[in-house]
């Protein structure tokens, strides 16, 4: 499933933080969640390229122009006793869609997972995002129908952490 000619996928570098932030904002706009974005280039630099990186980023370029990004990190499966790869974000800019870039990014992420001995490769998708759901089904992904995502943020997270 190679991408169109002229497409390259590379690991992001610290000097890409402005680009990564731009991708995050574009993704948030697409997902109708722009009001939730509070990230800064400084925060990205510290958490992605600092002493203890929390995640990694791949960037796809078409003839040198940034076309897509994928942000991922490792999880762990106790049932498999192996690490997993969790895809937090994948976004292909509209002008670069239908070129095979998304499939190439997913293939590269699957390669990373296999190279690193991961037992699974997972991600979440908004239930209304039918184009993404269809794309992932074509790749062979299966929805985890019996599982729901749970989340603590903000005050609720602070309350639990403080015992209250």
Buried (B, 14 or more C-beta within 10 A) or exposed (E): EEBEEEBEBEEBEEEBBEBBBBBBBBBBEBBEEEEEEEBEBEEBBBEBBEEEEEBBBBBBBBEEEBBBBBBBBBBEEEEEEEBBBBBEBBBBBEEBBEBBBBBBBBBBBBEBBEEEEBBBBBBEBEEEEEEBBEBBEEEEBEEEEEEEEEEEEEEEEEEEEEEE
